[in-house]
Amino acid sequence: MAIKIMIADDHALLRQGIINVLNLEDDFQVIGEACDGAETVEKAIALTPDILLLDINMPRMNGLEVIKKINEQEKAIKIIVLTMHDDESYVMEVIKSGAVGYLLKDIEPGMLVTAIRTVYAGESYIYPTLAKRIFNEFSRTQQDKEKEKACEVVRTISRREEGLTYREYEVLQGVCRGLSNQELAKSLFLSEKTVKNHLTNIFRKISVNDRTQAVLYAIKHKLVILE
């Protein structure tokens, strides 16, 4: 079954270039395109593509507003933002808004294809360099937090639907700081096997498949404190 894709960008030449790339894939089908935010919302709701490739800066309605309005409709549309902005703050804002992918417009065609297939399969995809910078940002900001603030988040989490234990929360914080299993085991005085067990439980409780998805989930649902 073909992956149905819609493209939203205010530059006709860029839209056509993307269409040319996607048409090379036998299982991709471009079912629509839009040149502004309002048109994007209208067509996306009507066509219900599997994947929406969305620019952030568009006339009549910006990308963040588009994401919000589409998500309000509870349509099964997975949104990949395709933009020139390489600031990690944009990435975090987009993920919080409900997108599951973030790419830069200067990517190679192969990365675009990979991202679409990855997101369609139910995973998240972030431009690799930006993903690394996000992990580094977590590391920097988390080290600056006061212990009482972290404890307050733990108390809040205990009441959340994720049902994370205190120890699982600590492991998740370590993941957000970019710590390896070995480093987590050392810092929490656990065995690596126990850390792996905690990670398995965390992934199951928040319905993710890997560390990157766990970090993105933590951002979106405010399970880590960022200032």
TORKOL-4160 file (C-alpha; in steps of 0.2 Angstrom, whole numbers, padded with zeros to 4 digits, m for minus):
227
<pt num="1" X="0000" Y="0000" Z="0000"/>
<pt num="2" X="0007" Y="0017" Z="m0005"/>
<pt num="3" X="0012" Y="0030" Z="0008"/>
<pt num="4" X="0001" Y="0045" Z="0005"/>
<pt num="5" X="0011" Y="0061" Z="0006"/>
<pt num="6" X="0006" Y="0080" Z="0006"/>
<pt num="7" X="0018" Y="0094" Z="0004"/>
<pt num="8" X="0015" Y="0111" Z="0011"/>
<pt num="9" X="0028" Y="0125" Z="0006"/>
<pt num="10" X="0025" Y="0143" Z="m0001"/>
<pt num="11" X="0039" Y="0140" Z="m0014"/>
<pt num="12" X="0032" Y="0131" Z="m0030"/>
<pt num="13" X="0049" Y="0127" Z="m0036"/>
<pt num="14" X="0054" Y="0118" Z="m0020"/>
<pt num="15" X="0037" Y="0108" Z="m0019"/>
<pt num="16" X="0040" Y="0102" Z="m0037"/>
<pt num="17" X="0058" Y="0097" Z="m0033"/>
<pt num="18" X="0052" Y="0087" Z="m0018"/>
<pt num="19" X="0038" Y="0079" Z="m0029"/>
<pt num="20" X="0051" Y="0074" Z="m0041"/>
<pt num="21" X="0061" Y="0065" Z="m0028"/>
<pt num="22" X="0046" Y="0056" Z="m0020"/>
<pt num="23" X="0040" Y="0050" Z="m0037"/>
<pt num="24" X="0056" Y="0040" Z="m0039"/>
<pt num="25" X="0049" Y="0029" Z="m0025"/>
<pt num="26" X="0036" Y="0015" Z="m0030"/>
<pt num="27" X="0027" Y="0015" Z="m0013"/>
<pt num="28" X="0026" Y="0034" Z="m0012"/>
<pt num="29" X="0011" Y="0044" Z="m0018"/>
<pt num="30" X="0010" Y="0063" Z="m0017"/>
<pt num="31" X="m0009" Y="0066" Z="m0015"/>
<pt num="32" X="m0009" Y="0085" Z="m0013"/>
<pt num="33" X="0001" Y="0101" Z="m0010"/>
<pt num="34" X="m0002" Y="0118" Z="m0002"/>
<pt num="35" X="0006" Y="0135" Z="m0003"/>
<pt num="36" X="0000" Y="0143" Z="0013"/>
<pt num="37" X="m0005" Y="0138" Z="0031"/>
<pt num="38" X="m0024" Y="0140" Z="0029"/>
<pt num="39" X="m0024" Y="0130" Z="0013"/>
<pt num="40" X="m0013" Y="0116" Z="0022"/>
<pt num="41" X="m0025" Y="0114" Z="0036"/>
<pt num="42" X="m0040" Y="0113" Z="0024"/>
<pt num="43" X="m0032" Y="0101" Z="0012"/>
<pt num="44" X="m0024" Y="0090" Z="0025"/>
<pt num="45" X="m0041" Y="0087" Z="0034"/>
<pt num="46" X="m0050" Y="0083" Z="0018"/>
<pt num="47" X="m0036" Y="0072" Z="0011"/>
<pt num="48" X="m0029" Y="0064" Z="0027"/>
<pt num="49" X="m0012" Y="0060" Z="0020"/>
<pt num="50" X="m0001" Y="0048" Z="0030"/>
<pt num="51" X="0013" Y="0060" Z="0030"/>
<pt num="52" X="0013" Y="0079" Z="0029"/>
<pt num="53" X="0029" Y="0088" Z="0024"/>
<pt num="54" X="0027" Y="0105" Z="0032"/>
<pt num="55" X="0037" Y="0121" Z="0031"/>
<pt num="56" X="0037" Y="0132" Z="0047"/>
<pt num="57" X="0036" Y="0150" Z="0038"/>
<pt num="58" X="0021" Y="0151" Z="0027"/>
<pt num="59" X="0008" Y="0165" Z="0024"/>
<pt num="60" X="m0009" Y="0166" Z="0032"/>
<pt num="61" X="m0004" Y="0153" Z="0046"/>
<pt num="62" X="0013" Y="0148" Z="0052"/>
<pt num="63" X="0018" Y="0130" Z="0054"/>
<pt num="64" X="0016" Y="0129" Z="0072"/>
<pt num="65" X="m0002" Y="0134" Z="0071"/>
<pt num="66" X="m0005" Y="0122" Z="0057"/>
<pt num="67" X="0001" Y="0108" Z="0067"/>
<pt num="68" X="m0010" Y="0113" Z="0082"/>
<pt num="69" X="m0026" Y="0114" Z="0071"/>
<pt num="70" X="m0022" Y="0097" Z="0062"/>
<pt num="71" X="m0019" Y="0089" Z="0079"/>
<pt num="72" X="m0036" Y="0096" Z="0086"/>
<pt num="73" X="m0045" Y="0086" Z="0072"/>
<pt num="74" X="m0037" Y="0070" Z="0079"/>
<pt num="75" X="m0033" Y="0064" Z="0061"/>
<pt num="76" X="m0020" Y="0051" Z="0059"/>
<pt num="77" X="m0008" Y="0063" Z="0050"/>
<pt num="78" X="0011" Y="0062" Z="0054"/>
<pt num="79" X="0019" Y="0078" Z="0052"/>
<pt num="80" X="0037" Y="0081" Z="0047"/>
<pt num="81" X="0043" Y="0099" Z="0047"/>
<pt num="82" X="0055" Y="0103" Z="0033"/>
<pt num="83" X="0063" Y="0120" Z="0036"/>
<pt num="84" X="0079" Y="0131" Z="0035"/>
<pt num="85" X="0079" Y="0134" Z="0054"/>
<pt num="86" X="0093" Y="0124" Z="0063"/>
<pt num="87" X="0091" Y="0131" Z="0080"/>
<pt num="88" X="0087" Y="0117" Z="0093"/>
<pt num="89" X="0074" Y="0129" Z="0101"/>
<pt num="90" X="0064" Y="0127" Z="0085"/>
<pt num="91" X="0065" Y="0108" Z="0086"/>
<pt num="92" X="0059" Y="0107" Z="0104"/>
<pt num="93" X="0044" Y="0119" Z="0100"/>
<pt num="94" X="0039" Y="0109" Z="0085"/>
<pt num="95" X="0040" Y="0093" Z="0094"/>
<pt num="96" X="0030" Y="0100" Z="0109"/>
<pt num="97" X="0017" Y="0105" Z="0096"/>
<pt num="98" X="0015" Y="0088" Z="0090"/>
<pt num="99" X="0026" Y="0085" Z="0075"/>
<pt num="100" X="0036" Y="0069" Z="0074"/>
<pt num="101" X="0050" Y="0074" Z="0062"/>
<pt num="102" X="0061" Y="0088" Z="0059"/>
<pt num="103" X="0072" Y="0090" Z="0044"/>
<pt num="104" X="0083" Y="0104" Z="0036"/>
<pt num="105" X="0080" Y="0109" Z="0018"/>
<pt num="106" X="0098" Y="0106" Z="0013"/>
<pt num="107" X="0097" Y="0087" Z="0016"/>
<pt num="108" X="0101" Y="0074" Z="0003"/>
<pt num="109" X="0086" Y="0066" Z="m0005"/>
<pt num="110" X="0090" Y="0049" Z="0003"/>
<pt num="111" X="0088" Y="0056" Z="0020"/>
<pt num="112" X="0071" Y="0063" Z="0016"/>
<pt num="113" X="0065" Y="0046" Z="0010"/>
<pt num="114" X="0072" Y="0038" Z="0025"/>
<pt num="115" X="0064" Y="0050" Z="0037"/>
<pt num="116" X="0047" Y="0047" Z="0028"/>
<pt num="117" X="0048" Y="0028" Z="0030"/>
<pt num="118" X="0054" Y="0030" Z="0048"/>
<pt num="119" X="0040" Y="0041" Z="0053"/>
<pt num="120" X="0027" Y="0031" Z="0043"/>
<pt num="121" X="0033" Y="0016" Z="0053"/>
<pt num="122" X="0028" Y="0025" Z="0070"/>
<pt num="123" X="0045" Y="0032" Z="0075"/>
<pt num="124" X="0052" Y="0049" Z="0076"/>
<pt num="125" X="0066" Y="0057" Z="0065"/>
<pt num="126" X="0076" Y="0072" Z="0069"/>
<pt num="127" X="0090" Y="0078" Z="0058"/>
<pt num="128" X="0105" Y="0069" Z="0065"/>
<pt num="129" X="0116" Y="0085" Z="0069"/>
<pt num="130" X="0101" Y="0093" Z="0078"/>
<pt num="131" X="0097" Y="0078" Z="0088"/>
<pt num="132" X="0115" Y="0078" Z="0095"/>
<pt num="133" X="0114" Y="0096" Z="0099"/>
<pt num="134" X="0097" Y="0093" Z="0108"/>
<pt num="135" X="0105" Y="0079" Z="0119"/>
<pt num="136" X="0120" Y="0092" Z="0123"/>
<pt num="137" X="0107" Y="0105" Z="0128"/>
<pt num="138" X="0098" Y="0093" Z="0139"/>
<pt num="139" X="0115" Y="0089" Z="0147"/>
<pt num="140" X="0119" Y="0108" Z="0150"/>
<pt num="141" X="0102" Y="0113" Z="0157"/>
<pt num="142" X="0099" Y="0098" Z="0168"/>
<pt num="143" X="0116" Y="0100" Z="0177"/>
<pt num="144" X="0110" Y="0118" Z="0181"/>
<pt num="145" X="0094" Y="0113" Z="0189"/>
<pt num="146" X="0090" Y="0114" Z="0208"/>
<pt num="147" X="0087" Y="0098" Z="0217"/>
<pt num="148" X="0070" Y="0104" Z="0224"/>
<pt num="149" X="0064" Y="0108" Z="0206"/>
<pt num="150" X="0068" Y="0090" Z="0201"/>
<pt num="151" X="0059" Y="0083" Z="0216"/>
<pt num="152" X="0044" Y="0093" Z="0212"/>
<pt num="153" X="0044" Y="0085" Z="0195"/>
<pt num="154" X="0045" Y="0068" Z="0202"/>
<pt num="155" X="0030" Y="0071" Z="0213"/>
<pt num="156" X="0021" Y="0078" Z="0198"/>
<pt num="157" X="0026" Y="0062" Z="0188"/>
<pt num="158" X="0020" Y="0051" Z="0201"/>
<pt num="159" X="0002" Y="0057" Z="0198"/>
<pt num="160" X="0004" Y="0056" Z="0179"/>
<pt num="161" X="m0003" Y="0042" Z="0168"/>
<pt num="162" X="0014" Y="0036" Z="0163"/>
<pt num="163" X="0016" Y="0029" Z="0181"/>
<pt num="164" X="0035" Y="0030" Z="0181"/>
<pt num="165" X="0043" Y="0026" Z="0198"/>
<pt num="166" X="0056" Y="0037" Z="0206"/>
<pt num="167" X="0070" Y="0026" Z="0200"/>
<pt num="168" X="0063" Y="0026" Z="0182"/>
<pt num="169" X="0062" Y="0044" Z="0182"/>
<pt num="170" X="0080" Y="0045" Z="0187"/>
<pt num="171" X="0085" Y="0034" Z="0173"/>
<pt num="172" X="0075" Y="0044" Z="0161"/>
<pt num="173" X="0083" Y="0060" Z="0167"/>
<pt num="174" X="0100" Y="0051" Z="0163"/>
<pt num="175" X="0094" Y="0047" Z="0146"/>
<pt num="176" X="0090" Y="0065" Z="0143"/>
<pt num="177" X="0107" Y="0070" Z="0148"/>
<pt num="178" X="0114" Y="0058" Z="0135"/>
<pt num="179" X="0122" Y="0045" Z="0148"/>
<pt num="180" X="0125" Y="0028" Z="0142"/>
<pt num="181" X="0119" Y="0012" Z="0151"/>
<pt num="182" X="0136" Y="0010" Z="0159"/>
<pt num="183" X="0136" Y="0029" Z="0164"/>
<pt num="184" X="0119" Y="0027" Z="0171"/>
<pt num="185" X="0123" Y="0011" Z="0181"/>
<pt num="186" X="0138" Y="0020" Z="0189"/>
<pt num="187" X="0129" Y="0036" Z="0193"/>
<pt num="188" X="0114" Y="0027" Z="0201"/>
<pt num="189" X="0124" Y="0013" Z="0209"/>
<pt num="190" X="0115" Y="0000" Z="0198"/>
<pt num="191" X="0120" Y="m0015" Z="0187"/>
<pt num="192" X="0119" Y="m0012" Z="0168"/>
<pt num="193" X="0106" Y="m0026" Z="0168"/>
<pt num="194" X="0095" Y="m0017" Z="0180"/>
<pt num="195" X="0097" Y="m0001" Z="0170"/>
<pt num="196" X="0092" Y="m0010" Z="0154"/>
<pt num="197" X="0077" Y="m0017" Z="0164"/>
<pt num="198" X="0072" Y="0000" Z="0169"/>
<pt num="199" X="0073" Y="0007" Z="0151"/>
<pt num="200" X="0062" Y="m0007" Z="0145"/>
<pt num="201" X="0049" Y="m0003" Z="0158"/>
<pt num="202" X="0050" Y="0016" Z="0153"/>
<pt num="203" X="0049" Y="0013" Z="0135"/>
<pt num="204" X="0034" Y="0002" Z="0138"/>
<pt num="205" X="0025" Y="0014" Z="0149"/>
<pt num="206" X="0027" Y="0029" Z="0137"/>
<pt num="207" X="0025" Y="0019" Z="0122"/>
<pt num="208" X="0042" Y="0023" Z="0113"/>
<pt num="209" X="0055" Y="0011" Z="0105"/>
<pt num="210" X="0071" Y="0020" Z="0108"/>
<pt num="211" X="0081" Y="0033" Z="0118"/>
<pt num="212" X="0078" Y="0047" Z="0105"/>
<pt num="213" X="0060" Y="0044" Z="0106"/>
<pt num="214" X="0060" Y="0044" Z="0125"/>
<pt num="215" X="0069" Y="0061" Z="0125"/>
<pt num="216" X="0057" Y="0068" Z="0113"/>
<pt num="217" X="0042" Y="0062" Z="0123"/>
<pt num="218" X="0050" Y="0069" Z="0139"/>
<pt num="219" X="0051" Y="0086" Z="0130"/>
<pt num="220" X="0033" Y="0086" Z="0124"/>
<pt num="221" X="0026" Y="0080" Z="0140"/>
<pt num="222" X="0037" Y="0091" Z="0151"/>
<pt num="223" X="0045" Y="0076" Z="0160"/>
<pt num="224" X="0061" Y="0086" Z="0161"/>
<pt num="225" X="0064" Y="0104" Z="0166"/>
<pt num="226" X="0070" Y="0115" Z="0153"/>
<pt num="227" X="0073" Y="0134" Z="0155"/>
